[in-house]
Amino acid sequence: MPTAKKPETKLGLTRRARRMVRTLAEGYPDAHCELDFTTPLELVVAVVLSAQCTDKKVNEVTPALFAKYPTAADYAGADRVELEEMIRPTGFYRNKATSLMGLGAALVEQHDGVVPGKLDELVKLPGVGRKTANVVLGNAFDVPGITVDTHFGRLVRRFGWTDLEDAVKVEHAIGELVEKRDWTMASHWIIFHGRRVCHAKTPACGACLLMKDCPSYGLGPEDPVKAEKLVKGDEKPRLIELAERVRAGEKLVG
């Protein structure tokens, strides 16, 4: 009879998770927040608009929006009809307009119109939850934060890093595995991987640079030719080349 596989220890899991993070860093050296912004206020607004909407669509809407509403006071005093019309393409525009107007008012009344750089203050703002707060902290203030969006939660469970579903619990669980200095970038690397390789329905397993460390390898096609057709994004040639090296037995990281 074959020997039963020993359950992974916490130390083993931590080492595997950190190795996978380093591998993802190798694969996505240019990973970043895919929402366009130049200020903390613009980023908060963009994240609010990104709910149930693609980053690409948000980025199409925000240049004109940011030009018309450059300050928190502008959102607080916005004409609702005009604001709704500008953000209509992002969906749920009435609720989002309410959030943005409330956000602007709260920033003016409580923070002199300036976006705060602390989690406990950010989450009290209209339309801002922990996910939004962590995006803002990590990308506008360089404060390490883990962003648990749909892609992130799906992948860390697929990676076997956690079986938790609650976003806050997932955030804390992954925070114990990944070094704090890597929290923000690990979020980007994982989200990039989820959008480009590890798709929800059919992951490109045979073209995945994590194939040696992922317990879910085989959920998608293992045949490289079939898998490579599933890879998306500008990084496709690099990702395929790295996956070929891993398949050949090369270690991308120590």
N, C-alpha and C positions, 0 to 999 in steps of 0.2 A: 504493500500500500504506500502511496506517496505520503511524504511527511507533511503534516499540516503546517501551514504558514503561521509563523509566530505573529501575534498582534503587535502593531507598531507602538513603541514606547513614546512617551512625551518628548524625550531627548531626540529620538529618531525622527519624530515628526517635525520638531523644530529645525533640525539639521536639513531635512528634505525640503521643508518650506523655504528656508533661507537659500538653499542651493537653487531652487526653482526661481526665486526672486532674482538671484544673480544671473540666471540664464535668460530670464525675460529682459533684464537690463541689457544684456548682450544683443538680444533680438530687436529691442525697441529703444535705441539710444536717443531718439528724438521725440519720445513720448511726452505729451504735455496735455494740459487742459484744452479740449478742442472747441471751447467757447471763446470767441474773440472778445477781449476787453482791454482797457488801459488803466482802469481805476477799480478800487474795491467796490464802489457803488455799481459800476457797470457790470462787474462779475456777479454781484448779488442779483441784479435785475435779470441777467442772462440765465442764471440758474433757475430762478423762479419761472421764467418763460420756457425752460427746457423740460418741464414736467409734461409727460405724455407727448413729447415732441423731439424731433431729431436736432442735434447740435447744428447741422447744416442749415436747417430751416430757421433756427434762431439767429444764426449769423447773417442770414439774408435780411432779417427784420431789424436787427439792432443798430446798424449804422445810422439810419434815419431817426430811430428812437433816441439814441444817445445824443444826437445833435439837437433834437427838440427838447429833451429833458436832461440837461447836464448836471443838475443838482437834485438833492433829496427834496428840496422845497418845490421844485418843478413838478415832481411826481405828486407831492401832497396837494398842490393846487391845480392839478391837471383837469382839463375838461374830459369827463368820463367818455363821452361819445367819441372824441378824437383819439383818446388813448386806446379805447377798445378797437377802433378801426385799424390803428397802426399795428396792434399785436394780434389781430384776428387770425392771420395765417398760422400762428403757433397753437391754435386750438384752445378751448376752454377760456376764451379771451375775457369773458365777463368776470369770472372768478380771479383770473390773473390780474385784471385791471384793479379789482378790489384789493388784492394783495399789494400791488405796487403803490397804490395811493395810500394804503395803510402803512406800508413800509416807509414811504417818504415822510408821512406825518410823524411816525414814531421816531425816526432818525432826527427830525427837526426838534421835536419836543424833548427827547430824552438824551440825544447825543450831539446837539448843535449841528445836525446835518451831516455828521461824519460816521461812517460805518465803523463800529467797534471791532477790535481785534481779539476779543475773548469769546470763547464758546458759550458761556453762560449768559452773556449779553446778546449774542447773535440769535440764539434759539428763542428768545423772547420777542423777536421782531415778527410782524405779520408775514406769513408765507415762507418763513425760514425754519427748517427743521435741522436735525443733526447732520444730514447729508449735505445740505446746502452750506451749513456752517463750516463743516470740515473742508469743503471745496474752497470756500472763501479764505479760511485760515491758511490752508496749505499753499494756495496759489497767489493770494494777494498779500499775505503777511508772513510767509515762510515759517509758519507754525505747523509742525507735523500733524497730519490728520488722515484718517482712513475714510475713504468715500465708498460707502456700501450702496452702489446702485444695482440695477438688475443684473448687469454683466458680472460685476464683482461678486455678488452673492452666489450666482449660478456657478461661477468658476471655482471659488474656494471650496464649495461643496463637492464639485466634480473632482477637484484636486485631493479631496479627502482631508482637507485642513480642518473642517468642522462639519457637523451635520445640523447645525442650528439654522433656523429660518428667520428669527427676529433680527432686524437690522442692527439694533443696538448691541445685542448679544454677539452677533457676528463681528461687529466692530471690535469689541473687547477681546473676543477669542483670537482674532487675527493679530491684534495688537500685542498679544503675549507671544506670538510666534515670530513676528517680523520685528527687526530692530527699529526703534522709534525714529531714527534718522531717515529710514526708508519708507515710512508710512505714506507720505504724499506721493512719492514716485512709484511705489509698489502699486498704489491704486491706479495710477495712469498705465503702468505696464500691463496690469491684469485687464483693465478695461480695453486697452488697445488689442490685447490678445483675444479677448472675447468678441470683438468686432471684426477681427481679421482672420482668425484661425479657429478658435474654439466656439463655433456657432451653436446656438441652442438646439436646433433640430439635428443637424448633421455636421459634427466637428470634423476638421481636416486632420484626423489623427496621423495618417501616414506622412503628413508634411509638417508635423509639429515638433518644434525644438525641445519640447518637454516630454517627448514620448518615453524616455527611459525612467522618468520620475513620476509620471501620472498614473494613478491606479485605475483611471477610467479609459486608458488607451484601448482602443478597439470599439468604442461607441460609434465611431465613424469609420469610413473606409481606411484600411491599413495600406492598401496598394498606393504607392507614391503617385503614380500617374493620375489615379482617380482623386486622390486627396489634394493634389496640387491645384486642380481645377476649382477647388472650393476656397482657396486662399484669396483674400481680398486686400485692397489697399496698395499704396505706393511701395510699401516695404516687401511686397510679394517676392521679388527675386532674391533679396537678402534672406528672407525667412526660409525659402525653399533650399537655398544653399546651406544654411545653418542646419536645417533638418537632415539634409543629406550627410553632413559631417557627423551628426549625432548617430544616424543610422549605421554609419561606417565604424562606429565605436569610439569616435573622438570625444573627449570631454571639453566642453566649451568653457567651463569654469572649474575651479578647484573644489 
